[in-house]
Amino acid sequence: MDARVMLPGRPFQIAAALALAGIIAGAFAGAREPVAVASAPVVAGTEFGSRWENLSAEEPPLMKKADRLALAKVEPVSIAAERVVPPPVKMAPVIMVQTKDDEDDKPVSRHRRRESNVCTRHNMHKVYTRGGRSWRCRR
């Protein structure tokens, strides 16, 4: 069974019905009376200008950014560069000695021929299916 929800009508009709319902809901929402919102009092242009005319002498004048920031004078510092060489490490001399006995004990490694068939490598045999189009390994 399909777990789909079946709605009556075609998808275009359902979309049109939803759009119409949204328009009607918007019309009812817009029909309400507007609510008065308290706003900030409007400041007249003369009040704003009068605030800055009565500056007292006690207040410092406005400063530039360069005056506000204390600039530190930095004198160049001479850096003495010297090459540091670590002392040489004293190591014991390496003595390599080969004897005839060491060479004879090693087994000779030869190239080992691998079985090309995957199935025989795993102790199985190849069985062809689908008329020779595919195969698999069986015991």
CORQUI-V752598 format. One record per residue. PHI is phi in radians with two decimals (* if undefined). PSI is psi in whole degrees, 0 to 359 (NA if undefined). OMEGA is omega in radians with two decimals (none if undefined). Layout:
phi:PHI psi:PSI omega:OMEGA
phi:PHI psi:PSI omega:OMEGA
This chain:
phi:* psi:144 omega:3.09
phi:-1.47 psi:141 omega:-3.12
phi:-1.71 psi:37 omega:3.14
phi:-1.56 psi:152 omega:3.06
phi:-1.64 psi:121 omega:-3.11
phi:-1.62 psi:122 omega:3.09
phi:-1.86 psi:143 omega:3.12
phi:-1.25 psi:138 omega:3.10
phi:1.79 psi:172 omega:3.12
phi:-1.53 psi:160 omega:-3.13
phi:-1.04 psi:323 omega:3.13
phi:-1.14 psi:320 omega:3.12
phi:-1.15 psi:321 omega:3.13
phi:-1.14 psi:318 omega:3.13
phi:-1.13 psi:320 omega:3.13
phi:-1.15 psi:321 omega:3.12
phi:-1.14 psi:320 omega:3.11
phi:-1.16 psi:321 omega:3.12
phi:-1.14 psi:318 omega:3.12
phi:-1.12 psi:320 omega:3.11
phi:-1.11 psi:323 omega:3.10
phi:-1.17 psi:321 omega:3.12
phi:-1.15 psi:316 omega:3.14
phi:-1.13 psi:318 omega:3.12
phi:-1.11 psi:323 omega:3.11
phi:-1.18 psi:325 omega:3.13
phi:-1.17 psi:319 omega:3.12
phi:-1.21 psi:325 omega:-3.13
phi:-1.25 psi:327 omega:-3.14
phi:-1.41 psi:348 omega:-3.08
phi:-1.42 psi:353 omega:3.14
phi:-1.23 psi:158 omega:3.11
phi:-1.33 psi:141 omega:-3.14
phi:-1.21 psi:144 omega:-3.14
phi:-1.67 psi:134 omega:3.14
phi:-1.26 psi:129 omega:3.14
phi:-1.85 psi:132 omega:3.12
phi:-1.23 psi:124 omega:-3.14
phi:-1.95 psi:164 omega:3.13
phi:-1.20 psi:147 omega:3.14
phi:-1.15 psi:142 omega:-3.11
phi:-1.40 psi:129 omega:3.14
phi:-1.66 psi:126 omega:3.13
phi:-1.24 psi:157 omega:-3.12
phi:-1.11 psi:330 omega:-3.11
phi:-1.27 psi:325 omega:3.13
phi:-1.16 psi:321 omega:-3.12
phi:-1.15 psi:316 omega:3.14
phi:-1.19 psi:326 omega:-3.10
phi:-1.23 psi:336 omega:3.11
phi:-1.12 psi:324 omega:-3.06
phi:-1.60 psi:349 omega:3.12
phi:-1.34 psi:331 omega:-3.05
phi:-1.68 psi:46 omega:3.09
phi:-1.32 psi:131 omega:3.14
phi:-1.47 psi:164 omega:-3.12
phi:-1.28 psi:345 omega:-3.11
phi:-1.28 psi:331 omega:-3.13
phi:-1.34 psi:134 omega:-3.14
phi:-1.24 psi:151 omega:3.11
phi:-1.21 psi:159 omega:3.13
phi:-1.09 psi:140 omega:-3.07
phi:-1.92 psi:155 omega:3.06
phi:-1.39 psi:165 omega:-3.12
phi:-1.10 psi:323 omega:-3.14
phi:-1.15 psi:329 omega:3.12
phi:-1.32 psi:327 omega:-3.10
phi:-1.29 psi:325 omega:-3.08
phi:-1.58 psi:127 omega:3.09
phi:-1.40 psi:115 omega:-3.13
phi:-1.55 psi:126 omega:3.13
phi:-1.55 psi:133 omega:3.11
phi:-1.52 psi:125 omega:-3.10
phi:-1.91 psi:124 omega:3.09
phi:-1.65 psi:144 omega:-3.13
phi:-1.14 psi:137 omega:-3.14
phi:-1.85 psi:129 omega:3.13
phi:-1.44 psi:133 omega:-3.11
phi:-1.92 psi:122 omega:3.13
phi:-1.51 psi:115 omega:-3.13
phi:-1.77 psi:127 omega:3.09
phi:-2.30 psi:148 omega:-3.11
phi:-1.50 psi:124 omega:-3.14
phi:-1.81 psi:120 omega:-3.14
phi:-1.98 psi:124 omega:3.12
phi:-1.23 psi:151 omega:3.13
phi:-1.18 psi:149 omega:-3.12
phi:-1.14 psi:146 omega:-3.13
phi:-1.53 psi:129 omega:-3.14
phi:-1.59 psi:120 omega:-3.13
phi:-2.04 psi:153 omega:3.08
phi:-1.24 psi:144 omega:3.14
phi:-1.16 psi:144 omega:-3.14
phi:-1.60 psi:126 omega:-3.14
phi:-1.99 psi:120 omega:3.13
phi:-1.84 psi:123 omega:-3.12
phi:-2.19 psi:127 omega:3.08
phi:-2.03 psi:132 omega:3.09
phi:-1.98 psi:163 omega:-3.12
phi:-1.19 psi:330 omega:-3.12
phi:-1.16 psi:323 omega:-3.12
phi:-1.13 psi:324 omega:-3.11
phi:-1.28 psi:326 omega:-3.09
phi:-1.31 psi:335 omega:-3.08
phi:-1.31 psi:337 omega:-3.09
phi:-1.32 psi:135 omega:3.04
phi:-1.33 psi:147 omega:-3.13
phi:-1.37 psi:126 omega:-3.14
phi:-1.57 psi:128 omega:3.13
phi:-2.11 psi:158 omega:3.12
phi:-1.20 psi:124 omega:-3.12
phi:-1.65 psi:125 omega:-3.12
phi:-1.40 psi:122 omega:3.14
phi:-1.55 psi:152 omega:3.09
phi:-1.25 psi:133 omega:-3.09
phi:-1.34 psi:336 omega:-3.13
phi:-1.50 psi:126 omega:-3.11
phi:-1.12 psi:321 omega:-3.06
phi:-1.15 psi:317 omega:-3.13
phi:-1.22 psi:333 omega:3.06
phi:-1.12 psi:331 omega:-3.11
phi:-1.86 psi:24 omega:3.10
phi:1.00 psi:46 omega:3.09
phi:-2.35 psi:179 omega:3.04
phi:-2.26 psi:155 omega:-3.04
phi:-1.48 psi:131 omega:3.12
phi:-2.11 psi:124 omega:-3.14
phi:-1.52 psi:139 omega:3.11
phi:-2.22 psi:169 omega:3.12
phi:0.97 psi:41 omega:3.07
phi:1.21 psi:27 omega:3.10
phi:1.64 psi:1 omega:3.14
phi:-1.37 psi:336 omega:3.13
phi:-2.51 psi:167 omega:-3.12
phi:-2.58 psi:166 omega:3.05
phi:-2.68 psi:164 omega:-3.12
phi:-1.68 psi:135 omega:3.09
phi:-2.30 psi:155 omega:3.11
phi:-1.38 psi:NA omega:none
